[in-house]
Amino acid sequence: MSIPSSLLTTTCDIYRPFGAGSPLTTGVACRLVPDLVRGDHTVGGIVWTHYLDLNETVDIKDGCTRTVGTNALNYADGDEVRVPGGAGSTRFAVVWVEICNKGTSGEFKRVYLMRH
């Protein structure tokens, strides 16, 4: 079932890699939430300004890797998201992608973003 469509109040376009000339996917239903207060209190070095809720089937990637032999995370620009989809939209870099409610009928992706 995923997220009820009534909660997905806008659309976004996804670009891969960040800064690509054309979108990978357009018109993806989503919900954008400003989250500077929580994002400013970093957890393990993760910083974000907004988050985006999407259906679990959406193909979106962060740029996080782990250094071999350590538990240290390295961050790079993941995909680029433009909200709302189409011309005149605001650009964001994908910082982290989290699967919420995994294995349930309410499974969805929460995507932490940094405004570009």
MMTF fields as JSON, N, C-alpha, C and O atoms, coordinates in Angstrom:
{
  "mmtfVersion": "1.0.0",
  "mmtfProducer": "UNKNOWN",
  "numBonds": 463,
  "numAtoms": 464,
  "numGroups": 116,
  "numChains": 1,
  "numModels": 1,
  "chainsPerModel": [1],
  "groupsPerChain": [116],
  "chainIdList": ["A"],
  "bondAtomList": [4, 2, 8, 6, 12, 10, 16, 14, 20, 18, 24, 22, 28, 26, 32, 30, 36, 34, 40, 38, 44, 42, 48, 46, 52, 50, 56, 54, 60, 58, 64, 62, 68, 66, 72, 70, 76, 74, 80, 78, 84, 82, 88, 86, 92, 90, 96, 94, 100, 98, 104, 102, 108, 106, 112, 110, 116, 114, 120, 118, 124, 122, 128, 126, 132, 130, 136, 134, 140, 138, 144, 142, 148, 146, 152, 150, 156, 154, 160, 158, 164, 162, 168, 166, 172, 170, 176, 174, 180, 178, 184, 182, 188, 186, 192, 190, 196, 194, 200, 198, 204, 202, 208, 206, 212, 210, 216, 214, 220, 218, 224, 222, 228, 226, 232, 230, 236, 234, 240, 238, 244, 242, 248, 246, 252, 250, 256, 254, 260, 258, 264, 262, 268, 266, 272, 270, 276, 274, 280, 278, 284, 282, 288, 286, 292, 290, 296, 294, 300, 298, 304, 302, 308, 306, 312, 310, 316, 314, 320, 318, 324, 322, 328, 326, 332, 330, 336, 334, 340, 338, 344, 342, 348, 346, 352, 350, 356, 354, 360, 358, 364, 362, 368, 366, 372, 370, 376, 374, 380, 378, 384, 382, 388, 386, 392, 390, 396, 394, 400, 398, 404, 402, 408, 406, 412, 410, 416, 414, 420, 418, 424, 422, 428, 426, 432, 430, 436, 434, 440, 438, 444, 442, 448, 446, 452, 450, 456, 454, 460, 458],
  "bondOrderList": [1, 1, 1, 1, 1, 1, 1, 1, 1, 1, 1, 1, 1, 1, 1, 1, 1, 1, 1, 1, 1, 1, 1, 1, 1, 1, 1, 1, 1, 1, 1, 1, 1, 1, 1, 1, 1, 1, 1, 1, 1, 1, 1, 1, 1, 1, 1, 1, 1, 1, 1, 1, 1, 1, 1, 1, 1, 1, 1, 1, 1, 1, 1, 1, 1, 1, 1, 1, 1, 1, 1, 1, 1, 1, 1, 1, 1, 1, 1, 1, 1, 1, 1, 1, 1, 1, 1, 1, 1, 1, 1, 1, 1, 1, 1, 1, 1, 1, 1, 1, 1, 1, 1, 1, 1, 1, 1, 1, 1, 1, 1, 1, 1, 1, 1],
  "groupList": [{"groupName": "MET", "atomNameList": ["N", "CA", "C", "O"], "elementList": ["N", "C", "C", "O"], "formalChargeList": [0, 0, 0, 0], "bondAtomList": [1, 0, 2, 1, 3, 2], "bondOrderList": [1, 1, 2], "singleLetterCode": "M", "chemCompType": "L-PEPTIDE LINKING"}, {"groupName": "SER", "atomNameList": ["N", "CA", "C", "O"], "elementList": ["N", "C", "C", "O"], "formalChargeList": [0, 0, 0, 0], "bondAtomList": [1, 0, 2, 1, 3, 2], "bondOrderList": [1, 1, 2], "singleLetterCode": "S", "chemCompType": "L-PEPTIDE LINKING"}, {"groupName": "ILE", "atomNameList": ["N", "CA", "C", "O"], "elementList": ["N", "C", "C", "O"], "formalChargeList": [0, 0, 0, 0], "bondAtomList": [1, 0, 2, 1, 3, 2], "bondOrderList": [1, 1, 2], "singleLetterCode": "I", "chemCompType": "L-PEPTIDE LINKING"}, {"groupName": "PRO", "atomNameList": ["N", "CA", "C", "O"], "elementList": ["N", "C", "C", "O"], "formalChargeList": [0, 0, 0, 0], "bondAtomList": [1, 0, 2, 1, 3, 2], "bondOrderList": [1, 1, 2], "singleLetterCode": "P", "chemCompType": "L-PEPTIDE LINKING"}, {"groupName": "LEU", "atomNameList": ["N", "CA", "C", "O"], "elementList": ["N", "C", "C", "O"], "formalChargeList": [0, 0, 0, 0], "bondAtomList": [1, 0, 2, 1, 3, 2], "bondOrderList": [1, 1, 2], "singleLetterCode": "L", "chemCompType": "L-PEPTIDE LINKING"}, {"groupName": "THR", "atomNameList": ["N", "CA", "C", "O"], "elementList": ["N", "C", "C", "O"], "formalChargeList": [0, 0, 0, 0], "bondAtomList": [1, 0, 2, 1, 3, 2], "bondOrderList": [1, 1, 2], "singleLetterCode": "T", "chemCompType": "L-PEPTIDE LINKING"}, {"groupName": "CYS", "atomNameList": ["N", "CA", "C", "O"], "elementList": ["N", "C", "C", "O"], "formalChargeList": [0, 0, 0, 0], "bondAtomList": [1, 0, 2, 1, 3, 2], "bondOrderList": [1, 1, 2], "singleLetterCode": "C", "chemCompType": "L-PEPTIDE LINKING"}, {"groupName": "ASP", "atomNameList": ["N", "CA", "C", "O"], "elementList": ["N", "C", "C", "O"], "formalChargeList": [0, 0, 0, 0], "bondAtomList": [1, 0, 2, 1, 3, 2], "bondOrderList": [1, 1, 2], "singleLetterCode": "D", "chemCompType": "L-PEPTIDE LINKING"}, {"groupName": "TYR", "atomNameList": ["N", "CA", "C", "O"], "elementList": ["N", "C", "C", "O"], "formalChargeList": [0, 0, 0, 0], "bondAtomList": [1, 0, 2, 1, 3, 2], "bondOrderList": [1, 1, 2], "singleLetterCode": "Y", "chemCompType": "L-PEPTIDE LINKING"}, {"groupName": "ARG", "atomNameList": ["N", "CA", "C", "O"], "elementList": ["N", "C", "C", "O"], "formalChargeList": [0, 0, 0, 0], "bondAtomList": [1, 0, 2, 1, 3, 2], "bondOrderList": [1, 1, 2], "singleLetterCode": "R", "chemCompType": "L-PEPTIDE LINKING"}, {"groupName": "PHE", "atomNameList": ["N", "CA", "C", "O"], "elementList": ["N", "C", "C", "O"], "formalChargeList": [0, 0, 0, 0], "bondAtomList": [1, 0, 2, 1, 3, 2], "bondOrderList": [1, 1, 2], "singleLetterCode": "F", "chemCompType": "L-PEPTIDE LINKING"}, {"groupName": "GLY", "atomNameList": ["N", "CA", "C", "O"], "elementList": ["N", "C", "C", "O"], "formalChargeList": [0, 0, 0, 0], "bondAtomList": [1, 0, 2, 1, 3, 2], "bondOrderList": [1, 1, 2], "singleLetterCode": "G", "chemCompType": "PEPTIDE LINKING"}, {"groupName": "ALA", "atomNameList": ["N", "CA", "C", "O"], "elementList": ["N", "C", "C", "O"], "formalChargeList": [0, 0, 0, 0], "bondAtomList": [1, 0, 2, 1, 3, 2], "bondOrderList": [1, 1, 2], "singleLetterCode": "A", "chemCompType": "L-PEPTIDE LINKING"}, {"groupName": "VAL", "atomNameList": ["N", "CA", "C", "O"], "elementList": ["N", "C", "C", "O"], "formalChargeList": [0, 0, 0, 0], "bondAtomList": [1, 0, 2, 1, 3, 2], "bondOrderList": [1, 1, 2], "singleLetterCode": "V", "chemCompType": "L-PEPTIDE LINKING"}, {"groupName": "HIS", "atomNameList": ["N", "CA", "C", "O"], "elementList": ["N", "C", "C", "O"], "formalChargeList": [0, 0, 0, 0], "bondAtomList": [1, 0, 2, 1, 3, 2], "bondOrderList": [1, 1, 2], "singleLetterCode": "H", "chemCompType": "L-PEPTIDE LINKING"}, {"groupName": "TRP", "atomNameList": ["N", "CA", "C", "O"], "elementList": ["N", "C", "C", "O"], "formalChargeList": [0, 0, 0, 0], "bondAtomList": [1, 0, 2, 1, 3, 2], "bondOrderList": [1, 1, 2], "singleLetterCode": "W", "chemCompType": "L-PEPTIDE LINKING"}, {"groupName": "ASN", "atomNameList": ["N", "CA", "C", "O"], "elementList": ["N", "C", "C", "O"], "formalChargeList": [0, 0, 0, 0], "bondAtomList": [1, 0, 2, 1, 3, 2], "bondOrderList": [1, 1, 2], "singleLetterCode": "N", "chemCompType": "L-PEPTIDE LINKING"}, {"groupName": "GLU", "atomNameList": ["N", "CA", "C", "O"], "elementList": ["N", "C", "C", "O"], "formalChargeList": [0, 0, 0, 0], "bondAtomList": [1, 0, 2, 1, 3, 2], "bondOrderList": [1, 1, 2], "singleLetterCode": "E", "chemCompType": "L-PEPTIDE LINKING"}, {"groupName": "LYS", "atomNameList": ["N", "CA", "C", "O"], "elementList": ["N", "C", "C", "O"], "formalChargeList": [0, 0, 0, 0], "bondAtomList": [1, 0, 2, 1, 3, 2], "bondOrderList": [1, 1, 2], "singleLetterCode": "K", "chemCompType": "L-PEPTIDE LINKING"}],
  "groupTypeList": [0, 1, 2, 3, 1, 1, 4, 4, 5, 5, 5, 6, 7, 2, 8, 9, 3, 10, 11, 12, 11, 1, 3, 4, 5, 5, 11, 13, 12, 6, 9, 4, 13, 3, 7, 4, 13, 9, 11, 7, 14, 5, 13, 11, 11, 2, 13, 15, 5, 14, 8, 4, 7, 4, 16, 17, 5, 13, 7, 2, 18, 7, 11, 6, 5, 9, 5, 13, 11, 5, 16, 12, 4, 16, 8, 12, 7, 11, 7, 17, 13, 9, 13, 3, 11, 11, 12, 11, 1, 5, 9, 10, 12, 13, 13, 15, 13, 17, 2, 6, 16, 18, 11, 5, 1, 11, 17, 10, 18, 9, 13, 8, 4, 0, 9, 14],
  "groupIdList": [1, 2, 3, 4, 5, 6, 7, 8, 9, 10, 11, 12, 13, 14, 15, 16, 17, 18, 19, 20, 21, 22, 23, 24, 25, 26, 27, 28, 29, 30, 31, 32, 33, 34, 35, 36, 37, 38, 39, 40, 41, 42, 43, 44, 45, 46, 47, 48, 49, 50, 51, 52, 53, 54, 55, 56, 57, 58, 59, 60, 61, 62, 63, 64, 65, 66, 67, 68, 69, 70, 71, 72, 73, 74, 75, 76, 77, 78, 79, 80, 81, 82, 83, 84, 85, 86, 87, 88, 89, 90, 91, 92, 93, 94, 95, 96, 97, 98, 99, 100, 101, 102, 103, 104, 105, 106, 107, 108, 109, 110, 111, 112, 113, 114, 115, 116],
  "secStructList": [7, 7, 1, 7, 4, 4, 4, 7, 7, 3, 3, 3, 3, 3, 3, 1, 1, 6, 6, 7, 1, 1, 7, 1, 3, 3, 3, 3, 3, 3, 3, 3, 3, 3, 7, 2, 2, 2, 2, 2, 1, 7, 5, 6, 6, 5, 7, 7, 1, 3, 3, 3, 3, 3, 3, 6, 6, 7, 7, 7, 7, 7, 7, 7, 3, 3, 7, 6, 6, 1, 7, 7, 3, 3, 7, 7, 7, 7, 7, 3, 3, 3, 3, 1, 1, 1, 6, 6, 7, 3, 3, 3, 3, 3, 3, 3, 3, 3, 3, 3, 1, 6, 6, 1, 6, 6, 7, 3, 3, 3, 3, 3, 3, 3, 3, 7],
  "xCoordList": [0.821, 0.0, 0.863, 0.574, 1.908, 2.806, 2.125, 1.239, 2.534, 1.99, 0.684, 0.622, -0.356, -1.596, -1.33, -0.624, -1.885, -1.624, -2.034, -1.478, -2.983, -3.415, -2.311, -2.358, -1.319, -0.209, 0.946, 1.82, 0.954, 2.009, 1.543, 0.869, 1.911, 1.286, 1.956, 1.448, 3.089, 3.773, 4.47, 4.267, 5.285, 6.06, 7.518, 7.846, 8.386, 9.799, 10.344, 9.756, 11.481, 12.24, 13.552, 14.122, 14.043, 15.272, 16.323, 16.071, 17.512, 18.625, 19.758, 20.083, 20.351, 21.5, 22.53, 22.246, 23.762, 24.216, 23.779, 23.135, 24.131, 23.823, 24.372, 25.526, 23.544, 23.965, 23.792, 24.199, 23.2, 22.986, 22.142, 21.34, 22.329, 21.632, 20.169, 19.386, 19.786, 18.38, 17.979, 18.817, 16.69, 16.25, 16.195, 15.935, 16.45, 16.283, 14.797, 14.323, 14.067, 12.64, 11.976, 12.551, 10.766, 10.042, 8.664, 8.121, 8.116, 6.753, 6.521, 5.435, 7.532, 7.417, 6.614, 6.972, 5.549, 4.725, 5.534, 6.198, 5.472, 6.273, 5.676, 4.707, 6.29, 5.958, 7.268, 8.102, 7.463, 8.67, 8.394, 7.393, 9.303, 9.142, 10.42, 11.494, 10.331, 11.505, 11.888, 11.015, 13.186, 13.621, 14.965, 15.797, 15.179, 16.455, 16.782, 17.947, 15.808, 16.065, 16.676, 17.695, 16.063, 16.623, 17.896, 18.841, 17.93, 19.091, 20.32, 21.443, 20.12, 21.239, 21.918, 23.093, 21.209, 21.779, 22.245, 21.505, 23.452, 23.926, 24.114, 24.46, 23.877, 24.071, 25.168, 24.949, 26.325, 27.405, 27.857, 28.341, 27.709, 28.158, 27.137, 27.431, 25.968, 24.934, 24.24, 23.768, 24.181, 23.537, 22.501, 22.768, 21.309, 20.261, 19.416, 19.432, 18.674, 17.803, 16.323, 15.458, 16.032, 14.662, 14.652, 15.701, 13.465, 13.339, 12.155, 11.25, 12.196, 11.214, 10.685, 11.474, 9.375, 8.785, 8.315, 7.657, 8.669, 8.362, 7.871, 8.124, 7.181, 6.815, 8.067, 9.09, 7.988, 9.152, 9.705, 10.85, 8.952, 9.403, 10.247, 10.807, 10.349, 11.095, 12.59, 13.125, 13.267, 14.703, 15.417, 15.442, 15.995, 16.722, 17.908, 17.789, 19.057, 20.285, 20.985, 21.005, 21.567, 22.418, 23.861, 24.124, 24.79, 26.194, 27.055, 28.258, 26.471, 27.186, 27.971, 27.458, 29.23, 30.044, 30.719, 30.694, 31.315, 32.034, 33.473, 33.748, 34.393, 35.809, 36.077, 35.691, 36.744, 37.046, 37.842, 38.791, 37.445, 38.153, 37.802, 38.391, 36.841, 36.423, 34.901, 34.228, 34.385, 32.947, 32.683, 31.575, 33.694, 33.57, 32.785, 33.064, 31.817, 31.029, 31.589, 32.03, 31.565, 32.002, 30.792, 30.026, 30.621, 29.462, 29.879, 30.86, 29.131, 29.294, 27.883, 26.905, 27.781, 26.456, 25.837, 26.45, 24.621, 23.853, 23.09, 23.555, 21.942, 21.106, 20.739, 20.868, 20.285, 19.74, 18.226, 17.697, 17.536, 16.082, 15.673, 16.217, 14.711, 14.171, 12.69, 11.917, 12.31, 10.942, 10.427, 11.162, 9.22, 8.387, 9.006, 9.891, 8.53, 9.021, 8.756, 7.778, 9.629, 9.441, 10.305, 11.17, 10.06, 10.86, 10.65, 9.583, 11.676, 11.584, 11.592, 11.084, 12.144, 12.118, 13.371, 14.37, 13.309, 14.435, 15.237, 14.674, 16.575, 17.47, 17.947, 18.235, 18.023, 18.504, 19.456, 19.286, 20.466, 21.33, 20.811, 20.458, 20.767, 20.34, 21.503, 22.598, 21.254, 22.262, 22.164, 23.179, 20.952, 20.744, 19.36, 18.41, 19.238, 17.944, 17.672, 18.509, 16.502, 16.104, 14.803, 13.899, 14.704, 13.44, 12.707, 13.245, 11.482, 10.665, 9.568, 9.072, 9.193, 8.137, 8.424, 7.511, 9.694, 10.12, 9.33, 9.127, 8.895, 8.184, 6.71, 6.036, 6.2, 4.776, 4.082, 4.735, 2.771, 2.023, 2.226, 1.876, 2.788, 3.036, 4.486, 4.919, 5.251, 6.654, 6.808, 6.063, 7.787, 8.076, 9.529, 10.206, 10.006, 11.368, 11.33, 10.518, 12.216, 12.432, 13.817, 14.804, 13.876, 15.102, 15.517, 14.789, 16.697, 17.202, 17.968, 18.793, 17.684, 18.175, 18.94, 18.71, 19.858, 20.549, 20.195, 20.433, 19.627, 19.26, 20.517, 21.505, 20.464, 21.636, 21.657, 22.564],
  "yCoordList": [-1.193, 0.0, 1.254, 2.191, 1.299, 2.435, 3.659, 3.526, 4.847, 6.092, 6.424, 6.342, 6.793, 7.21, 8.403, 9.338, 8.365, 9.416, 10.797, 11.796, 10.878, 12.178, 12.862, 14.077, 12.1, 12.671, 13.119, 13.864, 12.672, 13.045, 14.289, 14.202, 15.449, 16.715, 17.461, 18.496, 16.965, 17.625, 16.568, 15.371, 16.999, 16.07, 16.512, 17.649, 15.581, 15.906, 15.215, 14.266, 15.718, 15.088, 14.622, 15.315, 13.456, 12.874, 12.851, 12.367, 13.385, 13.436, 12.56, 12.604, 11.774, 10.94, 11.045, 10.77, 11.453, 11.895, 13.324, 13.956, 13.829, 15.214, 16.105, 15.962, 17.024, 17.949, 17.416, 18.074, 16.247, 15.687, 16.639, 17.405, 16.587, 17.484, 17.165, 18.043, 15.918, 15.534, 14.596, 13.871, 14.609, 13.798, 12.308, 11.898, 11.518, 10.071, 9.73, 8.857, 10.431, 10.213, 11.567, 12.435, 11.745, 13.005, 12.734, 11.635, 13.771, 13.706, 12.694, 12.122, 12.452, 11.481, 12.107, 13.175, 11.46, 11.95, 11.899, 10.904, 12.991, 13.065, 14.067, 14.766, 14.113, 15.115, 15.693, 14.96, 17.006, 17.691, 18.342, 19.037, 18.108, 18.652, 19.391, 18.788, 20.697, 21.4, 20.8, 20.535, 20.584, 19.91, 20.45, 19.695, 21.744, 22.348, 22.177, 21.984, 22.241, 22.127, 20.769, 20.705, 19.688, 18.357, 18.124, 17.518, 18.596, 18.393, 19.128, 18.733, 20.19, 20.966, 20.248, 20.493, 19.38, 18.574, 17.273, 16.29, 17.263, 16.158, 14.885, 14.912, 13.783, 12.456, 11.803, 11.49, 11.594, 10.955, 11.741, 11.153, 13.06, 13.882, 14.095, 14.794, 13.531, 13.706, 15.045, 15.332, 15.863, 17.166, 17.24, 16.838, 17.757, 17.906, 19.126, 19.64, 19.593, 20.751, 20.395, 21.095, 19.322, 18.894, 17.366, 16.73, 16.8, 15.4, 15.254, 16.087, 14.171, 13.883, 12.484, 11.554, 12.311, 10.981, 10.545, 11.3, 9.3, 8.735, 7.307, 6.662, 6.82, 5.404, 4.546, 4.966, 3.355, 2.478, 2.017, 1.569, 2.107, 1.633, 2.648, 2.311, 3.873, 4.923, 4.621, 4.312, 4.713, 4.5, 5.808, 6.717, 5.904, 7.105, 6.655, 5.726, 7.315, 6.861, 7.998, 9.143, 7.639, 8.587, 8.343, 7.421, 9.161, 9.029, 8.516, 8.773, 7.798, 7.352, 6.064, 5.132, 6.03, 4.817, 4.652, 5.556, 3.491, 3.212, 2.894, 2.172, 3.432, 3.136, 1.717, 1.351, 0.916, -0.475, -0.535, 0.225, -1.446, -1.655, -0.682, -0.732, 0.216, 1.165, 1.264, 0.701, 1.978, 2.259, 3.697, 4.204, 4.362, 5.755, 5.853, 5.133, 6.743, 6.962, 8.14, 9.133, 8.015, 9.077, 9.538, 8.716, 10.843, 11.387, 12.109, 12.853, 11.883, 12.59, 12.915, 12.42, 13.741, 14.032, 12.752, 12.029, 12.483, 11.4, 11.965, 12.896, 11.412, 11.932, 13.379, 13.853, 14.067, 15.417, 15.312, 14.593, 16.033, 16.083, 17.531, 18.442, 17.739, 19.083, 19.068, 18.274, 19.974, 20.042, 21.456, 22.392, 21.677, 20.66, 20.275, 20.96, 19.179, 18.747, 19.818, 20.559, 19.897, 20.855, 22.088, 22.154, 23.066, 24.293, 25.123, 25.081, 25.874, 26.775, 26.088, 26.645, 24.911, 24.145, 24.381, 24.901, 23.995, 24.097, 22.812, 21.719, 22.951, 21.8, 21.34, 22.151, 20.019, 19.405, 18.265, 17.586, 18.054, 16.882, 15.831, 16.151, 14.584, 13.487, 13.142, 12.815, 13.217, 12.937, 11.492, 10.805, 11.031, 9.706, 9.216, 9.998, 7.927, 7.317, 6.256, 5.391, 6.331, 5.416, 4.73, 5.375, 3.443, 2.728, 2.684, 2.202, 3.185, 3.233, 2.183, 1.869, 1.646, 0.625, -0.585, -1.155, -0.977, -2.077, -3.354, -3.75, -3.98, -5.245, -5.124, -6.136, -3.903, -3.709, -3.142, -2.782, -3.066, -2.484, -0.971, -0.349, -0.373, 1.065, 1.435, 2.532, 0.529, 0.789, 1.989, 2.122, 2.868, 4.006, 4.41, 3.933, 5.301, 5.813, 7.232, 8.05, 7.515, 8.881, 9.28, 8.591, 10.387, 10.839, 12.158, 13.147, 12.169, 13.369, 14.174, 13.635, 15.481, 16.355, 17.538, 17.976, 18.051, 19.307, 20.245, 19.937, 21.39, 22.344, 22.848, 23.199, 22.876, 23.286, 24.792, 25.328],
  "zCoordList": [0.0, 0.0, 0.0, -0.745, 0.809, 0.861, 1.465, 2.309, 1.035, 1.566, 0.858, -0.369, 1.588, 0.924, 0.0, 0.375, -1.178, -2.168, -1.671, -2.126, -0.757, -0.231, 0.584, 0.777, 1.063, 1.828, 0.936, 1.38, -0.312, -1.249, -1.987, -3.013, -1.452, -1.833, -2.973, -3.404, -3.478, -4.589, -5.434, -5.225, -6.382, -7.2, -7.214, -6.874, -7.617, -7.766, -9.006, -9.527, -9.461, -10.532, -9.929, -9.086, -10.345, -9.812, -10.916, -12.019, -10.602, -11.541, -11.019, -9.833, -11.893, -11.522, -12.603, -13.769, -12.22, -10.907, -10.633, -11.471, -9.46, -9.13, -10.237, -10.639, -10.73, -11.78, -13.192, -14.149, -13.341, -14.681, -15.517, -14.982, -16.833, -17.738, -17.937, -18.3, -17.706, -17.86, -16.727, -16.191, -16.36, -15.223, -15.545, -16.676, -14.511, -14.577, -14.523, -15.251, -13.651, -13.443, -13.203, -12.547, -13.736, -13.536, -12.938, -13.049, -12.3, -11.784, -10.69, -10.601, -9.841, -8.75, -7.608, -7.112, -7.197, -6.086, -4.792, -4.505, -4.008, -2.789, -1.81, -2.109, -0.628, 0.385, 0.889, 1.42, 0.729, 1.178, 2.528, 2.698, 3.499, 4.85, 5.252, 5.254, 5.596, 6.11, 7.46, 8.287, 7.691, 8.916, 9.39, 9.892, 9.233, 9.586, 11.065, 11.413, 11.923, 13.362, 13.702, 14.39, 13.228, 13.507, 12.707, 13.211, 11.475, 10.619, 11.095, 10.782, 11.846, 12.361, 13.519, 13.793, 14.191, 15.267, 14.646, 14.625, 14.146, 13.323, 14.128, 15.309, 13.458, 14.031, 13.204, 12.034, 13.779, 13.043, 11.825, 10.857, 11.856, 10.754, 9.656, 8.685, 9.768, 8.749, 8.973, 10.074, 7.923, 7.992, 6.884, 5.752, 7.209, 6.206, 6.509, 7.627, 5.507, 5.685, 5.526, 6.052, 4.812, 4.518, 4.44, 4.336, 4.493, 4.105, 3.169, 3.131, 2.418, 1.392, 1.64, 1.805, 1.671, 1.775, 0.393, -0.322, 0.027, -1.286, -1.133, -0.115, -2.129, -2.134, -2.191, -2.732, -1.637, -1.513, -2.854, -2.908, -3.919, -5.228, -5.997, -7.041, -5.508, -6.211, -6.151, -5.086, -7.307, -7.405, -7.093, -7.922, -5.901, -5.476, -4.633, -3.833, -4.812, -4.168, -3.43, -3.881, -2.264, -1.565, -2.011, -2.784, -1.53, -1.916, -0.785, -0.765, 0.158, 1.35, 1.071, 0.452, 1.543, 1.49, 2.85, 3.686, 3.053, 4.302, 3.964, 3.006, 4.749, 4.559, 5.043, 6.152, 4.203, 4.531, 5.834, 6.029, 6.718, 7.968, 9.07, 10.15, 8.817, 9.849, 9.843, 8.979, 10.807, 10.802, 10.373, 10.554, 9.806, 9.38, 8.067, 7.108, 8.043, 6.836, 6.059, 6.638, 4.745, 3.847, 3.045, 2.541, 2.928, 2.233, 0.968, 0.953, -0.079, -1.345, -1.818, -1.258, -2.843, -3.377, -3.912, -4.698, -3.479, -4.066, -5.256, -5.915, -5.523, -6.595, -6.311, -5.182, -7.33, -7.191, -7.288, -8.135, -6.416, -6.44, -6.662, -6.038, -7.555, -7.788, -7.446, -7.981, -6.532, -6.033, -6.227, -5.915, -6.719, -7.368, -8.704, -9.215, -9.253, -10.549, -11.595, -11.501, -12.589, -13.674, -13.519, -12.646, -14.378, -14.409, -13.147, -12.535, -12.768, -11.628, -10.284, -9.311, -10.198, -8.957, -8.12, -8.616, -6.848, -5.925, -5.987, -6.04, -5.981, -6.099, -4.725, -3.845, -4.56, -3.325, -3.659, -4.671, -2.802, -2.891, -1.916, -0.781, -2.359, -1.496, -0.564, -1.021, 0.747, 1.759, 2.228, 2.344, 2.497, 3.091, 2.708, 2.68, 2.413, 2.106, 3.165, 3.423, 3.768, 4.838, 4.438, 3.906, 4.686, 4.466, 5.794, 6.791, 5.809, 7.021, 6.947, 5.865, 8.094, 8.209, 7.332, 6.734, 7.256, 6.385, 6.658, 7.806, 5.58, 5.674, 6.01, 6.206, 6.078, 6.37, 5.138, 4.159, 5.192, 4.071, 3.999, 2.996, 5.056, 5.081, 4.798, 5.148, 4.164, 3.873, 2.933, 1.962, 3.229, 2.357, 2.541, 3.451, 1.665, 1.77, 2.302, 1.871, 3.243, 3.723, 3.222, 3.478, 2.514, 1.871, 2.517, 2.441, 3.155, 3.797, 2.762, 2.024, 2.713, 1.646, 2.198, 3.325, 1.384, 1.661, 0.516, -0.651, 0.864, -0.172, -0.871, -0.226, -2.201, -2.993, -3.164, -3.8]
}
